[in-house]
Amino acid sequence: MEIKEQVSLTQFNSFGLSVNAPLFVEVTTSLALQEVLKDPRFENALILGGGSNVLLLQDLSRPVIKISIPGIRISEENEQTAIVSAGAGVVWHDLVMWCIVNNLGGIENLSLIPGLVGAAPIQNIGAYGVELSDVFYNAIGIGRKTGDSKIFEAEDCNFGYRDSIFKNELKDEYVITTLRLSLTKVNHQLHLDYGGITQTLDAMGVITPTLDDVARAVIRIRRAKLPDPSTLGNAGSFFTNPVVLKTKAAQMASLYPDMPSYSIDDQFTKIPAGWLIEQTGFKGKTFGNVGMHNKQALVLVNYGNATGAELWEHAQRVMDAVMSKFDIELAPEVNLIN
Ligand SMILES: Cc1cc2nc3c(=O)[nH]c(=O)nc-3n(C[C@H](O)[C@H](O)[C@H](O)COP(=O)(O)OP(=O)(O)OC[C@H]3O[C@@H](n4cnc5c(N)ncnc54)[C@H](O)[C@@H]3O)c2cc1C
């Protein structure tokens, strides 16, 4: 295990920001992680996976522990179900592809989400009508202060929309080392009624879709809609979709009859943040090196050599505009790192 000094994080964050960390270590086993956590120099370290959900605001004053724990295997199975166990350092999309090759169903709609397995429970990743929590079996975390390992069952995690206990009460308390998913071996439940999957399958000439067909459809839709961070720095959706009281949503719908919205329960409605941003005129508009993407207003983009501060300044500009037009507060989905 090599501890490096003054390491550039440009290749470790999907905004492509040129930021340095004073100390950097990559861990490939839980034991190595436990060793590093004992080292007082790493007390306040940033735990980094693929860096696709962080905005690094400036050169870091704290060290980085990069999680690269590998391995995918079936740890238990019966006739219907397999429990797949994956190391926190596995690339999420590689895990999806591994499951499809092994005919295990449940995460095909989560194809092509950037990042690593260990970060998936942190914000309960989701896309195209499926969330991690739908297939979550359990996860192993190591306490940052104690070094002890703990198994988190689904009910321990308080999963919500892009949310979990790891973003709230247990923020920065545990490092996830292993994730276990419960997946179907037979009678796969395909989720096709979301985000144009059925239409894309039709266009692909698929009549009876397999797991692989669904994954290919999702990949096709995502490639058409979302900028690829390897060519245009971004972190996917920058904001979460705000949830408002039904009375507020009704008031807005009377002013904007075309406003999309999704009922959550008898009290609350979710309004797409992308639509709100479009209404403020920010979609596709650039401000120096930054802007909201021209195909997806929710994606904040680094068009060149932007700094983290410039990106955050623009995010705040957009938040202010949405607040003054709609009296709705947008919240960043991306983790702001000082
Ligand atoms: C183009 C694009 C599209 C995206 N689309 C989606 C989407 O459809 N749905 C979706 O949900 N997300 C999406 N995202 C966001 C991102 O892919 C996910 O949040 C992903 O889970 C982040 O993984 P990561 O390894 O890159 O995490 P990082 O950015 O490295 O870390 C994110 C947070 O998790 C913490 N963390 C990371 N690993 C661990 C660990 N092992 N233990 C404890 N804490 C940890 C970090 O400290 C940080 O706070 C998208 C991002 C991009 C760039």
The ligand as a Gaussian input file, in Angstrom:
#p B3LYP/6-31G(d) Opt

LIG

0 1
 C      -23.207000      10.844000     -16.584000
 C      -23.708000      10.475000     -15.220000
 C      -24.943000       9.866000     -15.077000
 C      -25.415000       9.491000     -13.815000
 N      -26.620000       8.878000     -13.736000
 C      -27.103000       8.489000     -12.532000
 C      -28.362000       7.813000     -12.439000
 O      -29.013000       7.540000     -13.435000
 N      -28.783000       7.465000     -11.200000
 C      -28.065000       7.718000     -10.072000
 O      -28.524000       7.349000      -8.977000
 N      -26.862000       8.346000     -10.134000
 C      -26.377000       8.736000     -11.340000
 N      -25.171000       9.384000     -11.412000
 C      -24.426000       9.679000     -10.176000
 C      -23.364000       8.621000      -9.831000
 O      -23.127000       7.770000     -10.901000
 C      -23.795000       7.768000      -8.621000
 O      -24.079000       8.580000      -7.509000
 C      -22.712000       6.758000      -8.223000
 O      -23.216000       5.872000      -7.247000
 C      -21.461000       7.446000      -7.681000
 O      -20.478000       6.447000      -7.543000
 P      -18.958000       6.840000      -7.349000
 O      -18.222000       5.576000      -7.065000
 O      -18.485000       7.625000      -8.499000
 O      -19.056000       7.723000      -6.039000
 P      -18.136000       8.954000      -5.615000
 O      -18.479000      10.136000      -6.456000
 O      -16.715000       8.559000      -5.546000
 O      -18.666000       9.211000      -4.130000
 C      -19.971000       9.672000      -3.905000
 C      -20.193000       9.783000      -2.384000
 O      -20.160000       8.489000      -1.793000
 C      -19.093000       8.374000      -0.841000
 N      -18.526000       7.029000      -1.046000
 C      -18.000000       6.543000      -2.192000
 N      -17.641000       5.243000      -2.010000
 C      -17.931000       4.935000      -0.733000
 C      -17.792000       3.763000       0.058000
 N      -17.259000       2.627000      -0.414000
 N      -18.212000       3.797000       1.371000
 C      -18.732000       4.931000       1.895000
 N      -18.887000       6.075000       1.181000
 C      -18.495000       6.073000      -0.112000
 C      -18.131000       9.496000      -1.185000
 O      -17.404000       9.906000      -0.042000
 C      -19.097000      10.578000      -1.685000
 O      -19.668000      11.257000      -0.591000
 C      -24.654000       9.759000     -12.665000
 C      -23.384000      10.347000     -12.802000
 C      -22.920000      10.694000     -14.057000
 C      -21.554000      11.310000     -14.210000

